[in-house]
């Protein structure tokens, strides 16, 4: 009798435990569905009219707007330097340097470079350093154009969705043109034209191969490592990019 009662209580406890798990799972599913619906609504509010970005002048990005907002609060920040120029004003040296430095398979992938992501993860695990993310030029362009600087899974999700949309609607040449005009090259310095004038006193279309390599070397850490600070890390990176441009120019040739 005692054994029977014990087994009965045991079955009841198991049943209650399973019921709790089911209820908890349903609760989580409802929350997930609600978050998903709200996020889809949010994405629909920020979803751009890609036809406006596919032609004409380059629009001011959310990143540049954020800098302007900070500048109004902090007058010690350097003034904004930004002068967008058409693609035919940017020399092939500069296009090649950026592709070699940031995204060697830019013309082959469709917005995401899984090989680069794998390499970045392996490097991060080996060195216990998680600053290399394997982002493509397309992903970086989206981050600059539409997203806030915060680092979280939700922003990464928005980045992925917007990158897919951009890759479908815009050609590679236009994506690269936008990137080269909005990328940060120093505190308050955006785009290759402003960077060329600030660091070298010349317009972008006259940049030499060496100067292009230096500007490309600036991109990962534009405030700390640039042609003005000329840190050891910057010099090593710029030389490496220059060598790649020499050796693999045909492979990663900009169109």
C-alpha positions in Angstrom: 0.0 0.0 0.0 2.7 2.4 1.0 4.6 1.6 -2.2 1.5 2.3 -4.3 0.9 5.7 -2.6 4.6 6.6 -3.1 4.4 5.8 -6.8 1.1 7.7 -7.1 2.6 10.8 -5.5 5.7 10.5 -7.8 3.5 10.4 -10.9 1.6 13.5 -9.7 4.8 15.4 -9.2 6.0 14.4 -12.6 2.7 15.5 -14.1 2.8 18.9 -12.3 6.4 19.4 -13.4 5.5 18.7 -17.1 2.5 21.0 -16.8 4.7 23.8 -15.5 7.2 23.3 -18.3 4.4 23.4 -20.9 2.9 26.6 -19.3 6.3 28.2 -19.2 7.0 27.3 -22.8 3.7 28.8 -23.9 4.5 31.9 -21.9 7.9 32.3 -23.6 6.4 31.7 -27.0 3.8 34.4 -26.5 6.5 36.8 -25.4 8.7 35.9 -28.4 5.7 36.4 -30.7 4.9 39.8 -29.2 8.6 40.9 -29.5 8.7 39.6 -33.1 5.5 41.5 -34.1 6.8 44.7 -32.4 10.1 44.4 -34.1 8.6 43.8 -37.5 6.6 47.0 -37.0 9.7 48.8 -36.0 11.6 47.6 -39.0 8.7 48.7 -41.2 9.1 52.3 -39.8 12.8 52.5 -40.5 12.7 50.6 -43.8 14.2 52.9 -46.4 13.0 53.7 -49.9 15.9 52.1 -51.6 15.2 53.9 -54.9 16.2 57.2 -53.1 19.6 55.6 -52.1 20.2 54.0 -55.5 20.9 57.3 -57.3 21.7 61.0 -56.7 23.6 62.6 -53.9 24.6 60.7 -50.7 22.3 61.3 -47.8 23.5 62.2 -44.3 23.7 59.1 -42.2 22.4 58.4 -38.7 26.0 58.1 -37.5 26.8 61.6 -38.9 23.6 63.0 -37.4 24.6 61.5 -34.0 27.9 63.3 -34.2 26.2 66.6 -35.0 24.0 66.1 -31.9 27.0 65.4 -29.7 28.8 68.4 -31.1 25.9 70.7 -30.1 26.3 69.5 -26.5 30.1 69.5 -26.5 31.6 72.5 -28.2 35.1 71.0 -27.7 34.4 68.4 -30.4 36.0 69.1 -33.8 33.7 70.5 -36.4 32.0 68.1 -38.8 34.0 67.6 -42.0 31.9 65.8 -44.7 31.8 66.4 -48.5 30.2 63.6 -50.5 31.6 63.1 -54.0 30.5 60.9 -57.0 32.2 57.6 -57.6 34.1 58.9 -60.6 35.8 61.3 -58.3 37.2 58.5 -56.1 40.3 56.9 -57.7 40.5 53.1 -58.2 43.5 53.1 -55.8 41.1 54.2 -53.0 38.4 51.7 -53.9 41.0 48.9 -54.1 42.6 49.8 -50.8 39.3 49.7 -49.0 38.2 46.4 -50.5 41.6 44.8 -49.8 41.6 46.1 -46.2 37.9 45.6 -45.2 36.3 43.1 -47.5 38.4 41.2 -50.1 35.4 39.2 -51.3 33.1 42.2 -51.6 32.2 41.5 -55.2 31.6 37.8 -54.6 29.4 37.7 -51.6 25.8 38.8 -51.2 26.2 41.0 -48.2 27.7 38.5 -45.7 31.2 36.8 -45.9 30.9 33.6 -44.0 34.6 32.8 -44.5 35.6 36.1 -43.0 33.2 35.6 -40.1 34.7 32.2 -39.4 38.2 33.6 -39.5 37.2 36.4 -37.1 35.7 33.9 -34.7 38.7 31.7 -34.8 41.0 34.7 -34.2 38.8 35.9 -31.3 38.8 32.5 -29.6 42.6 32.1 -30.1 43.5 35.5 -28.7 40.5 35.9 -26.4 39.9 39.3 -28.1 36.4 39.9 -29.4 36.8 43.1 -31.4 37.0 41.5 -34.8 33.5 40.8 -36.2 34.1 40.0 -39.8 31.6 42.6 -41.0 31.4 43.2 -44.7 31.4 46.6 -46.4 27.7 46.2 -46.9 27.1 45.6 -43.2 29.3 48.5 -42.2 27.4 50.7 -44.7 24.1 49.8 -43.1 25.4 50.4 -39.6 26.6 53.9 -40.6 23.4 54.8 -42.5 20.6 53.6 -40.3 21.6 52.2 -36.9 22.7 53.6 -33.5 26.1 52.8 -32.1 24.8 50.4 -29.5 26.1 46.8 -29.6 23.4 44.2 -28.9 21.7 41.2 -30.6 18.7 43.2 -31.7 20.7 45.8 -33.6 22.7 42.9 -35.2 19.4 41.4 -36.3 18.3 44.8 -37.8 21.7 45.0 -39.5 21.2 41.6 -41.2 17.7 42.4 -42.4 18.6 45.8 -43.8 21.8 44.4 -45.4 19.7 41.8 -47.3 17.4 44.6 -48.5 20.2 46.8 -49.7 22.0 44.0 -51.5 18.8 43.2 -53.4 18.0 46.8 -54.4 21.4 48.4 -54.9 24.4 47.3 -57.0 27.8 46.8 -55.6 29.2 50.0 -57.2 26.6 52.1 -55.5 27.1 50.4 -52.1 30.8 51.0 -52.3 30.2 54.7 -53.3 28.0 55.2 -50.3 30.4 53.5 -48.0 33.4 55.6 -49.2 31.4 58.8 -48.6 30.1 58.1 -45.1 32.8 56.0 -43.4 34.5 57.6 -40.4 38.2 58.5 -41.0 38.8 60.5 -37.8 36.9 62.5 -35.1 34.3 64.4 -37.1 35.8 63.4 -40.4 33.5 61.4 -42.7 34.1 60.3 -46.3 37.2 60.0 -48.4 37.0 63.6 -49.7 37.0 65.2 -46.3 39.7 62.7 -45.1 41.9 63.5 -48.1 41.7 67.2 -47.6 42.3 66.9 -43.8 45.2 64.6 -43.8 46.9 65.4 -47.1 45.6 68.7 -48.2 44.5 67.2 -51.6 41.2 66.2 -53.2 40.3 62.5 -53.2 40.7 62.1 -57.0 44.5 62.9 -56.7 45.2 60.3 -53.9 48.3 58.2 -54.5 48.3 54.5 -53.9 50.3 54.9 -50.6 47.9 57.6 -49.4 44.9 55.4 -50.2 46.5 52.5 -48.3 46.9 54.8 -45.3 43.3 56.0 -45.4 42.1 52.4 -45.6 44.3 51.5 -42.6 42.4 54.2 -40.6 39.0 52.6 -40.9 39.0 50.0 -38.0 40.0 52.7 -35.4 39.8 56.1 -37.1 40.2 58.2 -34.0 43.2 56.4 -32.5 45.0 55.1 -35.6 45.2 57.5 -38.5 47.6 59.4 -40.8 48.0 62.1 -38.1 48.7 59.9 -35.1 50.8 57.5 -37.1 50.9 54.9 -34.4 52.9 51.7 -34.8 49.8 49.7 -35.4 48.6 52.1 -38.1 52.0 52.1 -39.9 52.1 48.3 -39.9 48.5 48.0 -41.2 49.0 50.6 -43.9 52.2 48.8 -45.2 50.4 45.5 -45.2 47.5 47.0 -47.2 49.9 48.5 -49.6 51.6 45.2 -50.2 48.3 43.5 -50.7 47.3 46.1 -53.2 50.6 45.3 -55.1 50.3 41.5 -54.9 46.6 40.9 -55.1 45.4 44.0 -57.0 44.0 42.0 -59.8 42.2 39.6 -57.6 40.5 42.2 -55.4 40.4 44.8 -58.2 37.7 47.5 -57.7 35.3 47.9 -60.5 
